[in-house]
Amino acid sequence: MNNEFTFRRIGSRGCEILDPSGAVVAWSVDELWAVVITARMNDDLRSAGAEEVCPGGLLPCGPDSRA
């Protein structure tokens, strides 16, 4: 399992945004926006101190989390 958001191209231009567990959580109209969105989501996880992502959710599961 990956610990970061990723994307994959679908069709001729669109992209699916995938959460760390591989579930589709969003779509973008082109690859440039997919790069921007995934980078922002990954930065938000890192700044929250997430060392890993809880299974089935986006809450940080690191040693300082209260999940």
C-alpha positions, 0 to 999 in steps of 0.5 A, a space after each residue: 500500500 502506498 502512503 501518498 495520493 496518486 493519479 492515473 490517466 483515464 480516457 483521453 484527458 481526464 485523471 482519477 485521483 487515488 487515495 493511499 489505499 487506491 480508492 478514487 476520491 476525485 477526478 481532474 480534467 487534465 494531467 496538470 491539475 492532477 499533479 497539482 491536486 495530488 501534490 497539495 494533498 500529499 503536502 497536507 498529510 505531511 504537514 499534519 505529521 502523518 507517518 502512515 494513513 489509517 486503513 479506511 480513512 485519511 486520519 494520521 496514524 503516527 505516534 502523535 495522532 489521537 485517532 
